[in-house]
Amino acid sequence: MKFGKDPHQIEVNVPTRPALFQAVRSHLTEKTGFALATLNLDHLTKLPEEPAFLAAYRAHDLVVADGRPVVWMSKLAQQPVELMPGSDMILPLCALCVETGRSIALVGSSDEALAGAAEALKSRVPGLEVSFIHAPPYGFDPQGAAADAILRDLAGSGAGLCFTALGAPKQEIFAARGREIAPDVGFASIGAGLDFFSGHQVRAPKIMRMVAMEWLWRALQSPRRMVPRYAKCFAILPGLMIDALRQR
């Protein structure tokens, strides 16, 4: 299903988890690169305003639905897609790397958080190998010379899958750049997912996630940053509902 209005439309082209895992397993087995993006309302507010973000998104091979409103809109359009939050995809994707004999890389967040996440992931997924870790400095430019240097080192590390935790739009722009400089590596943009595993951020309790209230938890944790973001998200919902009805 397509979301947004031309010329800023983005299509969720992987509707289910089995389809995602089949595609990623194929890429890892064949040692071919890819980029995976997780579409949510925050991204849909940014895409019309940031050309570099839109171009990066369109360079991604796989796009899934991250956020219940995206799933609800797909059902309204009678083109249902499955909810696949980036944070929930980390462990299954790590398991696929073990299955196919590929190592992972972690880029983003902080040195301490990445070290903690690496240990947590290895303890949760027996046999997992972490072959590259890098935490860029504050103000990192995902299209600059420093990013290119990181990607060249990543390409030489042998990693099959790189989890990028730089926040949107930096992580998607970095991943799109990686498709050029490290074409044999897969990239999965997972936001705060690594911070959850390291304990540097606390994810909403499962019951709140089950009733679609994770946004409220995040707003209460960081109101100054998150409340304006969610206000923008709520503002675009009526237009998305109309677009969904037109696609029925």
N, C-alpha and C positions, 0 to 999 in steps of 0.2 A: 504494500500500500504506500501511496505517496502522501507526504505531509508538507504543509506550507503552500505558498502560492508561487507560481512562476514569476520571475526566473530564479526563485530561491527554494524550489521543491527538493526534498530529499526522500528517497524511497527506502523503506525497510524491506530489504531483499532476502532476508533469512527469517522466515516466519516462526520456526520451531527450534527447540533445543536439539532434537535429533538431527535436523538439517544442519545446524551450526557445527555440531561435533563431527558429523560426517565430512563437512568441508574442511574443518581444521585438521582432522586426522589425515585427510588426503594431502593437504599442503605439507604437513610435518613429515609424512612418509616420503613424499617426493622431493623434500627439501626445497620447496618453492615458497617465496615470501607472500605475505598478505597483510592487510590492515583491517582490523575489526573496530568499528565504532558502535557506541551504545546511545541511541537517540533518546533524548528526553525533552521536556518542555523548556528547560533553560537553554538547551542548544537551539531550539526552534525560535527563541527570542533573539538569539545572537546571530543566527545565520543571515538574516536580511541586512544586518548592520555591519557585518565584518566579511568583506570579500575574500580575505585569505582563509578564513574559517570555512566558508562555503566551498572554495576550491579544494581545500584539504579534505573535506567530507566527501566530495565527489571523486576523490582519488582513492577512497577506501573500497576494498573489495567486498567486505561483508558489513552490513548494517543491521543491528537488532534493536528491539524495543526495550528501553530502560526507563521505566516509569509507567505507573498505572494509567494516567491520562492518555498516553499514547496507545495503550492497549484498548482502553475504552473507546477511543475514536475509531480504532480499527474494527471493533465490533459494531459500532454505529454504522460504519460503511459496509458492513457485511463482508469484510476482508480481514478476518481475525488474525492477529499475530500474538505470539506468546511473550509473556514478561520475562526478560532476561537481564536483570541488573548486573552491571559489571562486577560488583563485589561478589555476587553469587557464582560467577563464572570462573573465578580464579582457581579454586581447587579442582573442578572438573578439567579445566584446561591443563593444569599441572599434571593431572593423572594421564592425560593424553600424551604429554611430553615424555613421561616415563614409559608409557606403552610403546611409543615410537622411537625411543632411544635418543631423544633430543633434550638438551639442557635449556634452562630459562635465563633471562636477564631481567633486572629490575632497574628502572630509570625514573628518577623523580624524588619527591618528598625530601627527606634528610638522611644523612649517613646513618644516624642512630636508628631511625625508623626502618630503613631498608635492611640493616643488619638484623633487626628484630623480626622483620617480616620474613627474611630468608630462613632464619632458624625455625620460625613457626611453620612455614610451608614445608620445610624438609621433615619436620616432625609429624606433620599431618599427611604427607604423601611420601611413603617410603620409596627410596630409590631416586628421589628427585635430585637433580644436580643444578646448582646455581653457578653459572660460569661468568657472569658479568654483573657488576653493581656500580651505579653512578648516580650521585645526587648533585644536580647542577646548582650553581649559586643563585641567590636571589636576583631577579631581574633577567634571568636567562632568556635569550632570544632563540626560539626553536628553529629559526631560519638563518642564524648567524654562523660564523666560522667555528665557534665553540660547539655548536650542535653538530656540525659536519664532522668535527674531530671525534666527538662521542660516537657518532654513527659509524665512522671508520673503525674505531676500536671495537665497537659492538660486532661489526661484520667479521672481524678477525677472531672473535671470541669463540665462535662455533655455536653460539646460542641459536636455538630454533624458534623461540618465542620470547618476545620482550614485552613485559608489562610496563606501560607508561603511566605514571601517576603524577602528572604535571598540572592537572586541572584543564578545563576547556577555556579557550580554544588551543592552548599551547600543546597539549598532548596529541591532539589530532593533527595539528600542523607538523609537529615533530615526526609523527608516524608517517604522514604523507611524504615528508622529506626522506624518511628512512626507506621508503619504497624505491627511491632512486639510488641512494648511497649504499644501502644494505639490502639488496633485492632478494637475498635468500633467507631473510629473517621475517618472521611474523610479528606483527605489532597488535597489542590489545590495550586500548585506552580504558583504564579502570578507576580513574579519579582517586577517591580517598581509600580505595580498597586495601592497599598495602598498609596504610595507617591503622586500619581496623585490626589487621592481623598482628601488627607490632604492639598494639595497645596504646598508640599515640592519639587515637581518636576512639570514641565509644559509639558503636552503631546503635541505632534505635532497637529496643527490645523486639523480639520476634512477633509478639502480639500486635505491636504498633505497625509493623511491616505488613502483617496479615490483613489488617483493616485499613490499609492505605493511608496511614497517618505518620509515616516516616518523615514526611516533610515538616510536620509540626515539631517533632523531636529535634530536627536539625535547626529549625527556626528558634527554638528555645535555647539550644546550645550556643548559637551565634547569631543573636537577633539583628545586630547592626549590619552584618554582611548578608544574612539570609532573607530577612523580611523584605527588603526591596527587590531581591531576586524573585521571590515567590509572588510578589505583587505583579511583576511583569508577566510571570507565567499565567496567573489567573486572568490577566487582561486579554490574553490571546485565545483563551478557551472558547468563547462564543464563536469566533471566526473559524477555529478548527472544527467545531461541531457542524457548522454550515458546510465547510469543505467536505467533511466526512459524509454528510447526507447527500451531497452531490455525487459522491463516488459510489453510492449504493448500486 
